[in-house]
C-alpha cells in the first residue's frame, strides 16, 4: 500500500467499537462484569485499548480491537455483560487501518 509516496507494509486493520449506555443504574450494576470481560479479551490479544468517552452527555465507551473481521468483533461484543443485559444503546463497529503512529506498527 502506498500513501503520499511512502510504501506501507503489514498494516493490520483494527476495529473501533463505539457504544453508548442509556441506563445509568444498569451500568452501575454490571460495570464490574463488563470490566472483567474486557480484561479477558485484553489477555487473549483481542483488545488493544478500551475506555470511556467523555463529553457526550451520556455514558459511552470506545474499544480498539484486533480481530479477523467485523463479524468477530460483533460476536465478541454480544458476549459483553452490557450487551447481554440490554445496556448498549448505540453500537458501531468500524474497520480502521492506522497508517502512522504506535498502532500502525511501523514506528512512524
Gaussian input, Z-matrix of N, CA and C with variables (Angstrom, degrees):
# hf/3-21g

backbone

0 1
 N
 C     1     B1
 C     2     B2     1     A1
 N     3     B3     2     A2     1     D1
 C     4     B4     3     A3     2     D2
 C     5     B5     4     A4     3     D3
 N     6     B6     5     A5     4     D4
 C     7     B7     6     A6     5     D5
 C     8     B8     7     A7     6     D6
 N     9     B9     8     A8     7     D7
 C    10    B10     9     A9     8     D8
 C    11    B11    10    A10     9     D9
 N    12    B12    11    A11    10    D10
 C    13    B13    12    A12    11    D11
 C    14    B14    13    A13    12    D12
 N    15    B15    14    A14    13    D13
 C    16    B16    15    A15    14    D14
 C    17    B17    16    A16    15    D15
 N    18    B18    17    A17    16    D16
 C    19    B19    18    A18    17    D17
 C    20    B20    19    A19    18    D18
 N    21    B21    20    A20    19    D19
 C    22    B22    21    A21    20    D20
 C    23    B23    22    A22    21    D21
 N    24    B24    23    A23    22    D22
 C    25    B25    24    A24    23    D23
 C    26    B26    25    A25    24    D24
 N    27    B27    26    A26    25    D25
 C    28    B28    27    A27    26    D26
 C    29    B29    28    A28    27    D27
 N    30    B30    29    A29    28    D28
 C    31    B31    30    A30    29    D29
 C    32    B32    31    A31    30    D30
 N    33    B33    32    A32    31    D31
 C    34    B34    33    A33    32    D32
 C    35    B35    34    A34    33    D33
 N    36    B36    35    A35    34    D34
 C    37    B37    36    A36    35    D35
 C    38    B38    37    A37    36    D36
 N    39    B39    38    A38    37    D37
 C    40    B40    39    A39    38    D38
 C    41    B41    40    A40    39    D39
 N    42    B42    41    A41    40    D40
 C    43    B43    42    A42    41    D41
 C    44    B44    43    A43    42    D42
 N    45    B45    44    A44    43    D43
 C    46    B46    45    A45    44    D44
 C    47    B47    46    A46    45    D45
 N    48    B48    47    A47    46    D46
 C    49    B49    48    A48    47    D47
 C    50    B50    49    A49    48    D48
 N    51    B51    50    A50    49    D49
 C    52    B52    51    A51    50    D50
 C    53    B53    52    A52    51    D51
 N    54    B54    53    A53    52    D52
 C    55    B55    54    A54    53    D53
 C    56    B56    55    A55    54    D54
 N    57    B57    56    A56    55    D55
 C    58    B58    57    A57    56    D56
 C    59    B59    58    A58    57    D57
 N    60    B60    59    A59    58    D58
 C    61    B61    60    A60    59    D59
 C    62    B62    61    A61    60    D60
 N    63    B63    62    A62    61    D61
 C    64    B64    63    A63    62    D62
 C    65    B65    64    A64    63    D63
 N    66    B66    65    A65    64    D64
 C    67    B67    66    A66    65    D65
 C    68    B68    67    A67    66    D66
 N    69    B69    68    A68    67    D67
 C    70    B70    69    A69    68    D68
 C    71    B71    70    A70    69    D69
 N    72    B72    71    A71    70    D70
 C    73    B73    72    A72    71    D71
 C    74    B74    73    A73    72    D72
 N    75    B75    74    A74    73    D73
 C    76    B76    75    A75    74    D74
 C    77    B77    76    A76    75    D75
 N    78    B78    77    A77    76    D76
 C    79    B79    78    A78    77    D77
 C    80    B80    79    A79    78    D78
 N    81    B81    80    A80    79    D79
 C    82    B82    81    A81    80    D80
 C    83    B83    82    A82    81    D81
 N    84    B84    83    A83    82    D82
 C    85    B85    84    A84    83    D83
 C    86    B86    85    A85    84    D84
 N    87    B87    86    A86    85    D85
 C    88    B88    87    A87    86    D86
 C    89    B89    88    A88    87    D87
 N    90    B90    89    A89    88    D88
 C    91    B91    90    A90    89    D89
 C    92    B92    91    A91    90    D90
 N    93    B93    92    A92    91    D91
 C    94    B94    93    A93    92    D92
 C    95    B95    94    A94    93    D93
 N    96    B96    95    A95    94    D94
 C    97    B97    96    A96    95    D95
 C    98    B98    97    A97    96    D96
 N    99    B99    98    A98    97    D97
 C   100   B100    99    A99    98    D98
 C   101   B101   100   A100    99    D99
 N   102   B102   101   A101   100   D100
 C   103   B103   102   A102   101   D101
 C   104   B104   103   A103   102   D102
 N   105   B105   104   A104   103   D103
 C   106   B106   105   A105   104   D104
 C   107   B107   106   A106   105   D105
 N   108   B108   107   A107   106   D106
 C   109   B109   108   A108   107   D107
 C   110   B110   109   A109   108   D108
 N   111   B111   110   A110   109   D109
 C   112   B112   111   A111   110   D110
 C   113   B113   112   A112   111   D111
 N   114   B114   113   A113   112   D112
 C   115   B115   114   A114   113   D113
 C   116   B116   115   A115   114   D114
 N   117   B117   116   A116   115   D115
 C   118   B118   117   A117   116   D116
 C   119   B119   118   A118   117   D117
 N   120   B120   119   A119   118   D118
 C   121   B121   120   A120   119   D119
 C   122   B122   121   A121   120   D120
 N   123   B123   122   A122   121   D121
 C   124   B124   123   A123   122   D122
 C   125   B125   124   A124   123   D123
 N   126   B126   125   A125   124   D124
 C   127   B127   126   A126   125   D125
 C   128   B128   127   A127   126   D126
 N   129   B129   128   A128   127   D127
 C   130   B130   129   A129   128   D128
 C   131   B131   130   A130   129   D129
 N   132   B132   131   A131   130   D130
 C   133   B133   132   A132   131   D131
 C   134   B134   133   A133   132   D132
 N   135   B135   134   A134   133   D133
 C   136   B136   135   A135   134   D134
 C   137   B137   136   A136   135   D135
 N   138   B138   137   A137   136   D136
 C   139   B139   138   A138   137   D137
 C   140   B140   139   A139   138   D138
 N   141   B141   140   A140   139   D139
 C   142   B142   141   A141   140   D140
 C   143   B143   142   A142   141   D141
 N   144   B144   143   A143   142   D142
 C   145   B145   144   A144   143   D143
 C   146   B146   145   A145   144   D144
 N   147   B147   146   A146   145   D145
 C   148   B148   147   A147   146   D146
 C   149   B149   148   A148   147   D147
 N   150   B150   149   A149   148   D148
 C   151   B151   150   A150   149   D149
 C   152   B152   151   A151   150   D150
 N   153   B153   152   A152   151   D151
 C   154   B154   153   A153   152   D152
 C   155   B155   154   A154   153   D153
 N   156   B156   155   A155   154   D154
 C   157   B157   156   A156   155   D155
 C   158   B158   157   A157   156   D156
 N   159   B159   158   A158   157   D157
 C   160   B160   159   A159   158   D158
 C   161   B161   160   A160   159   D159
 N   162   B162   161   A161   160   D160
 C   163   B163   162   A162   161   D161
 C   164   B164   163   A163   162   D162
 N   165   B165   164   A164   163   D163
 C   166   B166   165   A165   164   D164
 C   167   B167   166   A166   165   D165
 N   168   B168   167   A167   166   D166
 C   169   B169   168   A168   167   D167
 C   170   B170   169   A169   168   D168
 N   171   B171   170   A170   169   D169
 C   172   B172   171   A171   170   D170
 C   173   B173   172   A172   171   D171
 N   174   B174   173   A173   172   D172
 C   175   B175   174   A174   173   D173
 C   176   B176   175   A175   174   D174
 N   177   B177   176   A176   175   D175
 C   178   B178   177   A177   176   D176
 C   179   B179   178   A178   177   D177
 N   180   B180   179   A179   178   D178
 C   181   B181   180   A180   179   D179
 C   182   B182   181   A181   180   D180
 N   183   B183   182   A182   181   D181
 C   184   B184   183   A183   182   D182
 C   185   B185   184   A184   183   D183
 N   186   B186   185   A185   184   D184
 C   187   B187   186   A186   185   D185
 C   188   B188   187   A187   186   D186
 N   189   B189   188   A188   187   D187
 C   190   B190   189   A189   188   D188
 C   191   B191   190   A190   189   D189
 N   192   B192   191   A191   190   D190
 C   193   B193   192   A192   191   D191
 C   194   B194   193   A193   192   D192
 N   195   B195   194   A194   193   D193
 C   196   B196   195   A195   194   D194
 C   197   B197   196   A196   195   D195
 N   198   B198   197   A197   196   D196
 C   199   B199   198   A198   197   D197
 C   200   B200   199   A199   198   D198
 N   201   B201   200   A200   199   D199
 C   202   B202   201   A201   200   D200
 C   203   B203   202   A202   201   D201
 N   204   B204   203   A203   202   D202
 C   205   B205   204   A204   203   D203
 C   206   B206   205   A205   204   D204
 N   207   B207   206   A206   205   D205
 C   208   B208   207   A207   206   D206
 C   209   B209   208   A208   207   D207
 N   210   B210   209   A209   208   D208
 C   211   B211   210   A210   209   D209
 C   212   B212   211   A211   210   D210
 N   213   B213   212   A212   211   D211
 C   214   B214   213   A213   212   D212
 C   215   B215   214   A214   213   D213
 N   216   B216   215   A215   214   D214
 C   217   B217   216   A216   215   D215
 C   218   B218   217   A217   216   D216
 N   219   B219   218   A218   217   D217
 C   220   B220   219   A219   218   D218
 C   221   B221   220   A220   219   D219
 N   222   B222   221   A221   220   D220
 C   223   B223   222   A222   221   D221
 C   224   B224   223   A223   222   D222
 N   225   B225   224   A224   223   D223
 C   226   B226   225   A225   224   D224
 C   227   B227   226   A226   225   D225
 N   228   B228   227   A227   226   D226
 C   229   B229   228   A228   227   D227
 C   230   B230   229   A229   228   D228
 N   231   B231   230   A230   229   D229
 C   232   B232   231   A231   230   D230
 C   233   B233   232   A232   231   D231
 N   234   B234   233   A233   232   D232
 C   235   B235   234   A234   233   D233
 C   236   B236   235   A235   234   D234
 N   237   B237   236   A236   235   D235
 C   238   B238   237   A237   236   D236
 C   239   B239   238   A238   237   D237
 N   240   B240   239   A239   238   D238
 C   241   B241   240   A240   239   D239
 C   242   B242   241   A241   240   D240
 N   243   B243   242   A242   241   D241
 C   244   B244   243   A243   242   D242
 C   245   B245   244   A244   243   D243
 N   246   B246   245   A245   244   D244
 C   247   B247   246   A246   245   D245
 C   248   B248   247   A247   246   D246
 N   249   B249   248   A248   247   D247
 C   250   B250   249   A249   248   D248
 C   251   B251   250   A250   249   D249
 N   252   B252   251   A251   250   D250
 C   253   B253   252   A252   251   D251
 C   254   B254   253   A253   252   D252
 N   255   B255   254   A254   253   D253
 C   256   B256   255   A255   254   D254
 C   257   B257   256   A256   255   D255
 N   258   B258   257   A257   256   D256
 C   259   B259   258   A258   257   D257
 C   260   B260   259   A259   258   D258
 N   261   B261   260   A260   259   D259
 C   262   B262   261   A261   260   D260
 C   263   B263   262   A262   261   D261
 N   264   B264   263   A263   262   D262
 C   265   B265   264   A264   263   D263
 C   266   B266   265   A265   264   D264
 N   267   B267   266   A266   265   D265
 C   268   B268   267   A267   266   D266
 C   269   B269   268   A268   267   D267
 N   270   B270   269   A269   268   D268
 C   271   B271   270   A270   269   D269
 C   272   B272   271   A271   270   D270
 N   273   B273   272   A272   271   D271
 C   274   B274   273   A273   272   D272
 C   275   B275   274   A274   273   D273
 N   276   B276   275   A275   274   D274
 C   277   B277   276   A276   275   D275
 C   278   B278   277   A277   276   D276
 N   279   B279   278   A278   277   D277
 C   280   B280   279   A279   278   D278
 C   281   B281   280   A280   279   D279
 N   282   B282   281   A281   280   D280
 C   283   B283   282   A282   281   D281
 C   284   B284   283   A283   282   D282
 N   285   B285   284   A284   283   D283
 C   286   B286   285   A285   284   D284
 C   287   B287   286   A286   285   D285
 N   288   B288   287   A287   286   D286
 C   289   B289   288   A288   287   D287
 C   290   B290   289   A289   288   D288
 N   291   B291   290   A290   289   D289
 C   292   B292   291   A291   290   D290
 C   293   B293   292   A292   291   D291
 N   294   B294   293   A293   292   D292
 C   295   B295   294   A294   293   D293
 C   296   B296   295   A295   294   D294
 N   297   B297   296   A296   295   D295
 C   298   B298   297   A297   296   D296
 C   299   B299   298   A298   297   D297
 N   300   B300   299   A299   298   D298
 C   301   B301   300   A300   299   D299
 C   302   B302   301   A301   300   D300
 N   303   B303   302   A302   301   D301
 C   304   B304   303   A303   302   D302
 C   305   B305   304   A304   303   D303
 N   306   B306   305   A305   304   D304
 C   307   B307   306   A306   305   D305
 C   308   B308   307   A307   306   D306
 N   309   B309   308   A308   307   D307
 C   310   B310   309   A309   308   D308
 C   311   B311   310   A310   309   D309
 N   312   B312   311   A311   310   D310
 C   313   B313   312   A312   311   D311
 C   314   B314   313   A313   312   D312
 N   315   B315   314   A314   313   D313
 C   316   B316   315   A315   314   D314
 C   317   B317   316   A316   315   D315
 N   318   B318   317   A317   316   D316
 C   319   B319   318   A318   317   D317
 C   320   B320   319   A319   318   D318
 N   321   B321   320   A320   319   D319
 C   322   B322   321   A321   320   D320
 C   323   B323   322   A322   321   D321

   B1=1.4447
   B2=1.5254
   B3=1.2969
   B4=1.4615
   B5=1.5150
   B6=1.2878
   B7=1.4578
   B8=1.5039
   B9=1.3117
   B10=1.4597
   B11=1.5305
   B12=1.3449
   B13=1.4504
   B14=1.5142
   B15=1.3204
   B16=1.4614
   B17=1.5279
   B18=1.3123
   B19=1.4598
   B20=1.5225
   B21=1.3152
   B22=1.4613
   B23=1.5182
   B24=1.2997
   B25=1.4501
   B26=1.5241
   B27=1.3141
   B28=1.4599
   B29=1.5266
   B30=1.3109
   B31=1.4593
   B32=1.5252
   B33=1.3104
   B34=1.4548
   B35=1.5181
   B36=1.3242
   B37=1.4593
   B38=1.5243
   B39=1.2835
   B40=1.4599
   B41=1.5180
   B42=1.3063
   B43=1.4552
   B44=1.5195
   B45=1.3311
   B46=1.4564
   B47=1.5234
   B48=1.3115
   B49=1.4595
   B50=1.5231
   B51=1.3250
   B52=1.4623
   B53=1.5266
   B54=1.3166
   B55=1.4621
   B56=1.5221
   B57=1.3223
   B58=1.4594
   B59=1.5270
   B60=1.3281
   B61=1.4654
   B62=1.5300
   B63=1.3294
   B64=1.4594
   B65=1.5273
   B66=1.3173
   B67=1.4654
   B68=1.5250
   B69=1.3290
   B70=1.4602
   B71=1.5118
   B72=1.3381
   B73=1.4661
   B74=1.5274
   B75=1.3228
   B76=1.4624
   B77=1.5143
   B78=1.3277
   B79=1.4662
   B80=1.5249
   B81=1.3340
   B82=1.4580
   B83=1.5205
   B84=1.3294
   B85=1.4666
   B86=1.5275
   B87=1.3372
   B88=1.4690
   B89=1.5249
   B90=1.3266
   B91=1.4643
   B92=1.5270
   B93=1.3220
   B94=1.4690
   B95=1.5307
   B96=1.3286
   B97=1.4686
   B98=1.5275
   B99=1.3337
   B100=1.4683
   B101=1.5272
   B102=1.3220
   B103=1.4705
   B104=1.5282
   B105=1.3218
   B106=1.4718
   B107=1.5288
   B108=1.3229
   B109=1.4677
   B110=1.5270
   B111=1.3344
   B112=1.4661
   B113=1.5215
   B114=1.3137
   B115=1.4670
   B116=1.5251
   B117=1.3237
   B118=1.4756
   B119=1.5285
   B120=1.3312
   B121=1.4656
   B122=1.5258
   B123=1.3205
   B124=1.4679
   B125=1.5230
   B126=1.3202
   B127=1.4697
   B128=1.5329
   B129=1.3285
   B130=1.4667
   B131=1.5280
   B132=1.3429
   B133=1.4614
   B134=1.5160
   B135=1.3204
   B136=1.4664
   B137=1.5271
   B138=1.3366
   B139=1.4662
   B140=1.5131
   B141=1.3396
   B142=1.4654
   B143=1.5209
   B144=1.3360
   B145=1.4597
   B146=1.5296
   B147=1.3247
   B148=1.4561
   B149=1.5177
   B150=1.3205
   B151=1.4506
   B152=1.5132
   B153=1.3331
   B154=1.4597
   B155=1.5242
   B156=1.3207
   B157=1.4640
   B158=1.5211
   B159=1.3036
   B160=1.4676
   B161=1.5322
   B162=1.3214
   B163=1.4557
   B164=1.5183
   B165=1.3194
   B166=1.4615
   B167=1.5246
   B168=1.3237
   B169=1.4538
   B170=1.5200
   B171=1.3209
   B172=1.4621
   B173=1.5191
   B174=1.3178
   B175=1.4672
   B176=1.5247
   B177=1.3272
   B178=1.4617
   B179=1.5160
   B180=1.3172
   B181=1.4558
   B182=1.5108
   B183=1.3276
   B184=1.4645
   B185=1.5193
   B186=1.3105
   B187=1.4609
   B188=1.5228
   B189=1.3155
   B190=1.4633
   B191=1.5198
   B192=1.3309
   B193=1.4649
   B194=1.5258
   B195=1.3207
   B196=1.4588
   B197=1.5228
   B198=1.3200
   B199=1.4635
   B200=1.5266
   B201=1.3195
   B202=1.4617
   B203=1.5208
   B204=1.3375
   B205=1.4616
   B206=1.5324
   B207=1.3297
   B208=1.4674
   B209=1.5284
   B210=1.3267
   B211=1.4610
   B212=1.5284
   B213=1.3365
   B214=1.4606
   B215=1.5255
   B216=1.3284
   B217=1.4675
   B218=1.5261
   B219=1.3283
   B220=1.4600
   B221=1.5158
   B222=1.3209
   B223=1.4637
   B224=1.5261
   B225=1.3189
   B226=1.4662
   B227=1.5246
   B228=1.3327
   B229=1.4688
   B230=1.5291
   B231=1.3271
   B232=1.4684
   B233=1.5273
   B234=1.3378
   B235=1.4641
   B236=1.5331
   B237=1.3275
   B238=1.4629
   B239=1.5323
   B240=1.3191
   B241=1.4676
   B242=1.5303
   B243=1.3266
   B244=1.4679
   B245=1.5282
   B246=1.3354
   B247=1.4658
   B248=1.5260
   B249=1.3083
   B250=1.4679
   B251=1.5254
   B252=1.3275
   B253=1.4689
   B254=1.5290
   B255=1.3323
   B256=1.4638
   B257=1.5181
   B258=1.3294
   B259=1.4624
   B260=1.5270
   B261=1.3172
   B262=1.4638
   B263=1.5153
   B264=1.3271
   B265=1.4608
   B266=1.5267
   B267=1.3066
   B268=1.4604
   B269=1.5200
   B270=1.3247
   B271=1.4581
   B272=1.5169
   B273=1.3234
   B274=1.4614
   B275=1.5199
   B276=1.3182
   B277=1.4605
   B278=1.5166
   B279=1.3254
   B280=1.4600
   B281=1.5190
   B282=1.3349
   B283=1.4600
   B284=1.5231
   B285=1.3196
   B286=1.4638
   B287=1.5187
   B288=1.3127
   B289=1.4566
   B290=1.5188
   B291=1.3236
   B292=1.4605
   B293=1.5251
   B294=1.3096
   B295=1.4643
   B296=1.5236
   B297=1.3195
   B298=1.4589
   B299=1.5230
   B300=1.3146
   B301=1.4555
   B302=1.5137
   B303=1.3150
   B304=1.4630
   B305=1.5280
   B306=1.3105
   B307=1.4602
   B308=1.5232
   B309=1.3351
   B310=1.4642
   B311=1.5206
   B312=1.3253
   B313=1.4480
   B314=1.5077
   B315=1.3384
   B316=1.4593
   B317=1.5187
   B318=1.3246
   B319=1.4591
   B320=1.5078
   B321=1.3452
   B322=1.4745
   B323=1.5117
   A1=108.09
   A2=116.75
   A3=119.69
   A4=109.23
   A5=114.18
   A6=121.36
   A7=106.28
   A8=116.93
   A9=122.39
   A10=111.03
   A11=115.59
   A12=120.45
   A13=115.43
   A14=118.37
   A15=122.12
   A16=108.02
   A17=116.50
   A18=120.54
   A19=109.08
   A20=116.07
   A21=122.49
   A22=107.98
   A23=117.30
   A24=121.55
   A25=109.87
   A26=114.89
   A27=122.16
   A28=112.98
   A29=116.23
   A30=119.72
   A31=107.20
   A32=115.98
   A33=120.69
   A34=110.43
   A35=117.40
   A36=117.79
   A37=109.74
   A38=114.37
   A39=121.83
   A40=107.01
   A41=116.04
   A42=120.40
   A43=108.31
   A44=114.88
   A45=121.52
   A46=107.24
   A47=115.10
   A48=121.66
   A49=107.12
   A50=116.47
   A51=120.85
   A52=107.78
   A53=114.88
   A54=119.18
   A55=109.84
   A56=115.39
   A57=120.58
   A58=108.40
   A59=113.95
   A60=121.50
   A61=108.37
   A62=118.52
   A63=120.60
   A64=114.84
   A65=117.43
   A66=121.88
   A67=110.31
   A68=116.65
   A69=120.77
   A70=113.81
   A71=117.60
   A72=120.40
   A73=110.95
   A74=116.60
   A75=120.47
   A76=111.63
   A77=115.61
   A78=120.36
   A79=109.44
   A80=116.37
   A81=120.80
   A82=112.98
   A83=116.55
   A84=120.72
   A85=112.52
   A86=117.53
   A87=120.34
   A88=114.12
   A89=117.82
   A90=119.11
   A91=112.12
   A92=118.74
   A93=119.98
   A94=110.71
   A95=117.28
   A96=120.74
   A97=110.73
   A98=116.75
   A99=121.93
   A100=110.17
   A101=117.08
   A102=121.28
   A103=110.30
   A104=118.01
   A105=120.80
   A106=110.62
   A107=116.66
   A108=121.59
   A109=110.33
   A110=116.67
   A111=120.47
   A112=110.98
   A113=116.99
   A114=120.49
   A115=111.55
   A116=117.29
   A117=120.00
   A118=110.62
   A119=117.31
   A120=120.22
   A121=111.66
   A122=117.61
   A123=120.54
   A124=109.45
   A125=116.95
   A126=121.44
   A127=110.44
   A128=117.11
   A129=121.91
   A130=112.57
   A131=117.35
   A132=120.86
   A133=114.44
   A134=117.96
   A135=121.97
   A136=112.96
   A137=117.33
   A138=121.74
   A139=108.71
   A140=115.30
   A141=120.86
   A142=110.98
   A143=116.43
   A144=121.44
   A145=108.12
   A146=115.71
   A147=120.46
   A148=108.97
   A149=115.97
   A150=119.24
   A151=112.20
   A152=115.36
   A153=120.20
   A154=111.80
   A155=114.66
   A156=121.85
   A157=107.18
   A158=116.33
   A159=121.05
   A160=110.73
   A161=115.66
   A162=121.80
   A163=115.72
   A164=118.30
   A165=120.59
   A166=112.96
   A167=117.65
   A168=120.43
   A169=114.23
   A170=117.42
   A171=121.98
   A172=107.93
   A173=116.19
   A174=120.06
   A175=109.13
   A176=114.92
   A177=120.42
   A178=108.84
   A179=115.76
   A180=119.83
   A181=111.63
   A182=114.66
   A183=123.01
   A184=107.98
   A185=115.92
   A186=122.57
   A187=106.90
   A188=117.28
   A189=120.75
   A190=106.49
   A191=114.52
   A192=121.41
   A193=111.29
   A194=115.30
   A195=122.94
   A196=106.17
   A197=115.74
   A198=121.90
   A199=108.63
   A200=116.45
   A201=121.01
   A202=112.97
   A203=116.58
   A204=119.31
   A205=109.61
   A206=115.17
   A207=120.61
   A208=111.62
   A209=116.67
   A210=119.68
   A211=110.83
   A212=116.91
   A213=119.18
   A214=110.48
   A215=116.48
   A216=119.72
   A217=109.96
   A218=116.71
   A219=120.58
   A220=112.94
   A221=116.05
   A222=120.58
   A223=111.21
   A224=116.43
   A225=119.79
   A226=110.93
   A227=117.04
   A228=120.12
   A229=110.55
   A230=118.08
   A231=120.85
   A232=111.98
   A233=117.31
   A234=122.06
   A235=112.70
   A236=117.05
   A237=122.14
   A238=108.71
   A239=118.48
   A240=119.81
   A241=113.50
   A242=118.15
   A243=119.43
   A244=110.72
   A245=117.77
   A246=120.93
   A247=110.28
   A248=116.65
   A249=121.16
   A250=110.99
   A251=116.90
   A252=122.08
   A253=113.02
   A254=118.19
   A255=121.69
   A256=113.71
   A257=116.90
   A258=121.18
   A259=113.74
   A260=117.56
   A261=120.49
   A262=107.63
   A263=115.57
   A264=122.27
   A265=109.28
   A266=116.69
   A267=122.26
   A268=108.37
   A269=116.62
   A270=122.14
   A271=108.36
   A272=116.68
   A273=121.26
   A274=108.45
   A275=114.86
   A276=122.20
   A277=106.34
   A278=115.84
   A279=121.64
   A280=110.26
   A281=116.66
   A282=119.24
   A283=108.15
   A284=115.67
   A285=121.42
   A286=108.54
   A287=116.51
   A288=121.58
   A289=108.28
   A290=118.35
   A291=120.18
   A292=110.05
   A293=115.66
   A294=121.31
   A295=112.04
   A296=117.11
   A297=120.94
   A298=109.47
   A299=116.65
   A300=121.78
   A301=112.61
   A302=114.61
   A303=120.41
   A304=113.15
   A305=119.10
   A306=120.74
   A307=112.71
   A308=116.94
   A309=120.58
   A310=111.49
   A311=116.76
   A312=120.23
   A313=114.65
   A314=116.58
   A315=118.70
   A316=112.87
   A317=117.06
   A318=120.82
   A319=115.51
   A320=117.65
   A321=119.66
   A322=110.70
   D1=141.02
   D2=175.27
   D3=-122.88
   D4=149.46
   D5=174.66
   D6=-147.00
   D7=121.25
   D8=-179.72
   D9=55.39
   D10=37.81
   D11=176.69
   D12=79.09
   D13=2.15
   D14=-179.04
   D15=-104.33
   D16=127.87
   D17=179.69
   D18=-82.89
   D19=130.73
   D20=178.05
   D21=-117.08
   D22=127.11
   D23=177.93
   D24=-118.97
   D25=152.52
   D26=175.82
   D27=54.96
   D28=43.66
   D29=175.27
   D30=-85.26
   D31=114.65
   D32=-177.91
   D33=-86.50
   D34=129.62
   D35=175.62
   D36=-70.26
   D37=143.87
   D38=173.76
   D39=-116.37
   D40=167.95
   D41=177.25
   D42=-124.44
   D43=125.65
   D44=177.66
   D45=-96.67
   D46=120.06
   D47=179.31
   D48=-108.01
   D49=126.95
   D50=174.26
   D51=-119.74
   D52=143.14
   D53=178.74
   D54=-149.38
   D55=149.90
   D56=173.54
   D57=-119.22
   D58=155.47
   D59=-175.94
   D60=-126.82
   D61=106.11
   D62=-175.73
   D63=-78.64
   D64=-19.67
   D65=-171.61
   D66=-105.68
   D67=96.95
   D68=-178.33
   D69=-61.90
   D70=-38.27
   D71=179.41
   D72=-66.31
   D73=-46.04
   D74=178.16
   D75=-63.73
   D76=-38.64
   D77=177.17
   D78=-56.86
   D79=-48.81
   D80=-178.57
   D81=-61.75
   D82=-35.49
   D83=-179.42
   D84=-71.32
   D85=-28.59
   D86=-171.21
   D87=-117.40
   D88=4.74
   D89=-176.28
   D90=-65.11
   D91=-35.88
   D92=179.94
   D93=-63.81
   D94=-42.81
   D95=177.69
   D96=-66.22
   D97=-37.34
   D98=177.27
   D99=-61.71
   D100=-46.60
   D101=-179.87
   D102=-64.04
   D103=-41.80
   D104=177.66
   D105=-61.66
   D106=-39.88
   D107=176.79
   D108=-61.20
   D109=-47.53
   D110=179.16
   D111=-61.06
   D112=-41.76
   D113=179.91
   D114=-61.95
   D115=-38.36
   D116=176.92
   D117=-63.23
   D118=-40.28
   D119=179.03
   D120=-70.34
   D121=-31.29
   D122=175.13
   D123=-64.70
   D124=-47.85
   D125=179.20
   D126=-60.44
   D127=-36.39
   D128=-179.98
   D129=-76.59
   D130=-5.32
   D131=179.67
   D132=81.18
   D133=14.47
   D134=-178.55
   D135=-90.53
   D136=-24.05
   D137=179.48
   D138=-116.82
   D139=129.85
   D140=175.44
   D141=-88.29
   D142=-40.48
   D143=-177.72
   D144=-161.38
   D145=151.29
   D146=-179.64
   D147=-155.35
   D148=152.59
   D149=175.99
   D150=173.27
   D151=171.59
   D152=-178.58
   D153=-73.98
   D154=150.63
   D155=172.66
   D156=-99.93
   D157=138.51
   D158=-176.53
   D159=-108.40
   D160=157.80
   D161=171.63
   D162=79.26
   D163=15.78
   D164=-178.85
   D165=-98.05
   D166=-6.99
   D167=-179.20
   D168=84.72
   D169=-3.50
   D170=173.47
   D171=-153.04
   D172=163.97
   D173=-179.63
   D174=-64.68
   D175=134.45
   D176=179.67
   D177=-152.45
   D178=159.03
   D179=178.48
   D180=-147.17
   D181=157.80
   D182=175.81
   D183=-121.25
   D184=144.62
   D185=173.57
   D186=-134.32
   D187=132.97
   D188=171.49
   D189=-107.39
   D190=117.49
   D191=-174.20
   D192=-110.47
   D193=147.93
   D194=171.02
   D195=-112.55
   D196=97.34
   D197=-178.42
   D198=-138.09
   D199=171.83
   D200=-175.91
   D201=-67.04
   D202=-38.97
   D203=-176.30
   D204=-163.53
   D205=175.76
   D206=-178.31
   D207=-63.21
   D208=-31.22
   D209=179.12
   D210=-64.40
   D211=-41.08
   D212=177.73
   D213=-65.34
   D214=-41.40
   D215=177.64
   D216=-58.52
   D217=-47.19
   D218=179.71
   D219=-62.68
   D220=-40.27
   D221=178.74
   D222=-63.02
   D223=-40.54
   D224=177.85
   D225=-66.87
   D226=-43.15
   D227=-179.93
   D228=-62.14
   D229=-34.15
   D230=177.40
   D231=-60.76
   D232=-22.95
   D233=179.80
   D234=-88.36
   D235=-7.62
   D236=178.78
   D237=-65.06
   D238=133.24
   D239=176.77
   D240=-52.82
   D241=-33.82
   D242=176.37
   D243=-61.86
   D244=-40.99
   D245=178.78
   D246=-68.81
   D247=-44.39
   D248=-179.32
   D249=-58.78
   D250=-37.45
   D251=-178.85
   D252=-88.52
   D253=4.90
   D254=178.61
   D255=71.74
   D256=30.16
   D257=-174.83
   D258=-101.53
   D259=11.73
   D260=175.23
   D261=-107.38
   D262=121.41
   D263=-178.13
   D264=-88.56
   D265=-72.93
   D266=178.77
   D267=-103.71
   D268=131.44
   D269=179.76
   D270=-132.07
   D271=129.27
   D272=172.33
   D273=-129.06
   D274=145.81
   D275=175.14
   D276=-130.59
   D277=114.52
   D278=-177.04
   D279=-118.86
   D280=131.72
   D281=172.43
   D282=-76.39
   D283=137.85
   D284=-176.42
   D285=-138.53
   D286=130.77
   D287=176.27
   D288=-112.02
   D289=99.54
   D290=178.57
   D291=-66.66
   D292=134.62
   D293=-179.93
   D294=-100.23
   D295=-30.48
   D296=-173.63
   D297=-138.34
   D298=152.80
   D299=175.64
   D300=97.19
   D301=-176.39
   D302=-171.85
   D303=-64.05
   D304=-31.12
   D305=179.46
   D306=-78.86
   D307=-12.66
   D308=178.91
   D309=-78.08
   D310=-17.91
   D311=178.01
   D312=74.94
   D313=14.56
   D314=-178.75
   D315=-121.29
   D316=3.17
   D317=176.87
   D318=77.05
   D319=1.89
   D320=179.64
   D321=-76.79

